[in-house]
């Protein structure tokens, strides 16, 4: 007779299945970006995108296990797109709307901002909306989702150097997905009195004075 798995065992299994899936998908996307950069070493925007996504993968692998997680089908779908959007980015046949180094400067700014936010977040970082602890220090004193703001700044720099209607559509869809993730993350975290107090103190979710 088989003994049913305990909720703790099921939670651990789900956690490692999700991390294994992230490792596979990020590995595919990162290798594609690495190949495109290796074919043209002057494309620093590709290298920076590669490093940013590689660091995100590292954060996923060392994240603290969630006590509560939203795994509704819609949330899983938009999170999956947000994880793997860069697999769709086409580095070929693009137009430079601004000089390469101007795009690199925006990417560096966005990377520095999101790195500071990730350092503040530490092992509370995750992909699916989840409760891994409340962080209110560092960039979290300016907006409630500073990592997404860092991504946004970097993606603007990347797109302006690697512009195509297809790449623009990929990134527009990404920020539609990110908006849904923000709302679902806040719904999970707002179960905490501490987070509701934080929402009252920090008004802006993503972009100061805009959203």
C-alpha positions as a printed Julia matrix, in Angstrom:
211×3 Matrix{Float64}:
  0.0    0.0     0.0
  1.37   3.4    -1.02
  1.64   6.08    1.65
  0.34   9.49    0.47
  2.94  12.24    0.37
  2.69  14.82    3.13
  1.87  18.47    2.25
  5.48  19.34    3.12
  6.81  16.68    0.71
  4.4   17.83   -2.03
  5.5   21.44   -1.49
  9.16  20.49   -1.81
  8.46  18.44   -4.93
  6.56  21.32   -6.55
  9.38  23.72   -5.65
 12.07  21.61   -7.28
  9.97  20.8   -10.34
  9.49  24.54  -10.88
 13.21  25.2   -10.43
 14.15  22.39  -12.8
 11.78  23.77  -15.43
 13.27  27.26  -14.99
 16.79  25.85  -15.36
 15.9   24.11  -18.63
 14.11  27.1   -20.14
 16.66  29.67  -19.05
 19.43  27.4   -20.33
 17.88  27.31  -23.79
 17.3   31.08  -23.89
 20.71  32.0   -22.51
 22.51  29.7   -24.96
 20.65  31.35  -27.86
 21.62  34.84  -26.7
 25.21  33.69  -26.11
 25.44  32.35  -29.67
 24.06  35.58  -31.17
 26.57  37.65  -29.16
 29.48  35.36  -30.07
 28.67  35.89  -33.75
 29.06  39.66  -33.27
 31.06  40.62  -30.17
 30.32  44.33  -30.71
 26.67  43.83  -29.69
 27.03  44.65  -26.0
 23.28  44.96  -25.54
 22.97  41.22  -26.22
 25.71  40.46  -23.7
 24.04  42.54  -21.0
 20.68  40.88  -21.6
 22.47  37.53  -21.38
 24.09  38.44  -18.04
 20.84  39.82  -16.62
 18.87  36.67  -17.4
 21.69  34.45  -16.2
 21.7   36.24  -12.84
 17.91  35.85  -12.59
 18.36  32.11  -13.03
 20.87  32.04  -10.17
 18.4   33.88   -7.92
 15.68  31.35   -8.74
 17.92  28.45   -7.79
 18.82  29.84   -4.34
 15.41  31.35   -3.43
 13.73  30.57   -0.13
 10.81  28.15   -0.36
  7.46  29.96   -0.47
  4.93  29.57    2.34
  2.08  30.59    0.0
  2.08  30.56   -3.8
 -0.44  31.51   -6.51
 -0.44  28.71   -9.1
 -3.65  29.58  -10.94
 -3.5   28.78  -14.69
 -3.46  32.45  -15.73
 -0.62  33.26  -13.35
  1.42  30.25  -14.46
  0.87  31.28  -18.1
  1.95  34.92  -17.7
  4.88  33.96  -15.46
  6.04  31.41  -18.01
  5.95  34.09  -20.71
  7.85  36.53  -18.48
 10.49  33.85  -17.88
 10.94  32.82  -21.48
 10.15  35.96  -23.51
 13.83  36.38  -24.39
 13.74  33.08  -26.26
 11.48  34.92  -28.74
 13.75  37.97  -29.11
 15.17  37.97  -32.64
 18.62  39.61  -32.78
 18.7   39.44  -36.6
 17.37  42.06  -39.0
 17.01  44.83  -36.39
 17.43  48.6   -36.66
 19.53  50.78  -34.37
 17.41  53.76  -33.37
 20.11  55.01  -31.01
 23.88  54.27  -30.82
 24.87  50.93  -29.29
 26.55  52.58  -26.31
 23.48  54.69  -25.54
 21.44  51.5   -25.3
 24.2   49.92  -23.21
 24.05  52.89  -20.83
 20.31  52.39  -20.3
 20.83  48.68  -19.8
 23.58  49.3   -17.25
 21.32  51.72  -15.39
 18.46  49.21  -15.38
 20.79  46.37  -14.39
 22.29  48.36  -11.5
 18.8   49.25  -10.23
 17.45  45.71  -10.42
 20.65  44.32   -8.91
 20.25  46.65   -5.91
 16.64  45.51   -5.59
 17.61  41.84   -5.81
 20.29  42.3    -3.16
 17.66  43.88   -0.89
 15.25  41.04   -1.65
 17.84  38.3    -1.13
 16.38  34.8    -0.95
 12.84  36.21   -1.03
 13.19  36.42   -4.83
 10.84  34.19   -6.82
  8.98  33.86  -10.1
  5.41  32.94   -9.23
  3.51  35.29   -6.9
  4.38  33.95   -3.45
  4.9   34.84    0.2
  8.6   34.6     0.99
  8.77  37.52    3.4
  8.22  41.3     3.19
 11.08  43.57    2.05
 10.74  47.37    2.38
 14.36  48.57    2.24
 16.62  49.85   -0.55
 14.85  50.49   -3.89
 11.64  49.16   -2.32
 11.33  52.55   -0.61
 10.74  54.15   -4.05
  8.41  51.69   -5.82
  6.84  48.43   -4.7
  8.25  46.4    -7.61
 11.7   47.87   -8.34
 13.04  44.74  -10.05
 10.41  45.12  -12.77
 11.34  48.81  -13.1
 14.97  47.81  -13.63
 13.91  45.33  -16.31
 11.81  48.03  -17.99
 14.69  50.51  -18.17
 17.02  47.85  -19.55
 14.49  46.6   -22.08
 13.93  50.12  -23.41
 17.69  50.41  -23.98
 17.84  46.99  -25.62
 14.86  47.64  -27.92
 16.12  51.03  -29.09
 19.32  49.36  -30.3
 17.7   46.14  -31.55
 14.43  47.48  -32.88
 11.97  45.51  -34.95
  8.19  45.37  -34.83
  8.48  41.75  -33.72
 10.82  42.54  -30.83
  8.6   45.47  -29.83
  5.55  43.18  -29.79
  7.42  40.64  -27.63
  8.24  43.33  -25.07
  4.78  44.92  -25.11
  3.31  41.48  -24.39
  5.91  41.05  -21.64
  4.77  44.17  -19.8
  1.15  43.13  -20.16
  2.2   39.92  -18.4
  4.22  41.84  -15.82
  1.2   43.99  -14.95
 -0.83  40.87  -14.23
  2.01  39.44  -12.14
  2.23  42.66  -10.12
 -1.47  42.54   -9.32
 -1.38  38.87   -8.33
  1.78  39.32   -6.25
  0.13  42.14   -4.35
 -2.98  40.04   -3.8
 -0.84  37.31   -2.19
  1.3   39.69   -0.12
 -1.65  41.83    1.02
 -2.73  38.97    3.3
 -0.03  40.42    5.58
 -0.74  43.5     7.72
  2.9   44.52    7.23
  2.48  44.59    3.44
 -0.76  46.57    3.61
  1.04  49.12    5.76
  3.85  49.2     3.19
  1.33  49.82    0.37
  0.1   52.83    2.29
  3.62  54.24    2.59
  4.87  53.53   -0.96
  2.22  54.58   -3.45
  3.74  53.63   -6.81
  3.86  50.03   -8.02
  6.25  50.23  -10.99
  7.01  53.73  -12.33
  7.0   56.74   -9.96
  4.2   59.22  -10.69
  2.81  56.96  -13.44
  1.77  53.53  -12.07
